[in-house]
Amino acid sequence: MQQPVKFEDAMQKLTSIVEKLEGGEGSLDEMIRLYEEGMTLVSACEKQLDGYEATITKLNGAVEAQSDAE
């Protein structure tokens, strides 16, 4: 099983992929492979961001509940 990619590492890799795709100097096969890799990284980042958002929402709810109780 693959280790999850750290968000920052995924974003750095995505930046590199975008630069290569924009440069357009690779073969079509290479461009397709990079695009697929980029889309996989985007999906992983979206999942991580959703998790972070859920955590922040949960923490905010706990703080609000604590404030209401006081």
C-alpha positions as CSV (number, residue, x, y, z in Angstrom):
1,M,0.0,0.0,0.0
2,Q,1.3,3.5,-0.9
3,Q,2.1,6.1,1.7
4,P,-0.1,9.1,1.5
5,V,1.6,12.1,-0.2
6,K,2.1,15.1,2.0
7,F,0.0,18.0,0.7
8,E,3.0,20.3,0.3
9,D,4.9,17.6,-1.6
10,A,2.0,17.0,-3.9
11,M,1.6,20.7,-4.6
12,Q,5.3,21.0,-5.4
13,K,5.1,18.0,-7.8
14,L,1.9,19.5,-9.4
15,T,3.8,22.7,-10.0
16,S,6.6,20.8,-11.7
17,I,4.1,18.8,-13.8
18,V,2.3,22.0,-14.9
19,E,5.6,23.6,-15.9
20,K,6.5,20.5,-18.0
21,L,3.1,20.4,-19.7
22,E,3.2,24.1,-20.4
23,G,6.6,23.7,-21.9
24,G,5.3,21.1,-24.3
25,E,8.7,19.6,-25.1
26,G,7.9,16.0,-24.3
27,S,6.4,13.3,-26.4
28,L,2.6,12.9,-26.4
29,D,2.9,9.7,-24.4
30,E,4.9,11.6,-21.8
31,M,2.4,14.5,-21.7
32,I,-0.4,12.0,-21.2
33,R,1.5,10.2,-18.4
34,L,2.2,13.6,-16.7
35,Y,-1.4,14.7,-17.0
36,E,-2.6,11.4,-15.4
37,E,-0.1,11.8,-12.6
38,G,-1.2,15.4,-12.1
39,M,-4.9,14.4,-11.9
40,T,-4.1,11.7,-9.3
41,L,-2.2,14.3,-7.2
42,V,-5.2,16.8,-7.6
43,S,-7.5,14.1,-6.3
44,A,-5.3,13.3,-3.3
45,C,-5.0,17.0,-2.5
46,E,-8.8,17.5,-2.6
47,K,-9.3,14.5,-0.3
48,Q,-6.7,16.0,2.2
49,L,-8.3,19.4,2.0
50,D,-11.7,17.9,2.7
51,G,-10.3,16.2,5.7
52,Y,-8.7,19.4,7.0
53,E,-11.9,21.2,6.5
54,A,-13.8,18.6,8.5
55,T,-11.3,18.8,11.3
56,I,-11.5,22.6,11.4
57,T,-15.3,22.5,11.4
58,K,-15.3,20.0,14.2
59,L,-12.8,22.1,16.2
60,N,-14.8,25.3,15.6
61,G,-18.0,23.5,16.8
62,A,-16.2,22.3,20.0
63,V,-15.0,25.9,20.7
64,E,-18.5,27.3,20.1
65,A,-20.1,24.6,22.4
66,Q,-17.5,25.4,25.1
67,S,-18.3,29.2,24.7
68,D,-22.0,28.6,25.0
69,A,-21.5,26.5,28.1
70,E,-19.7,29.2,29.9
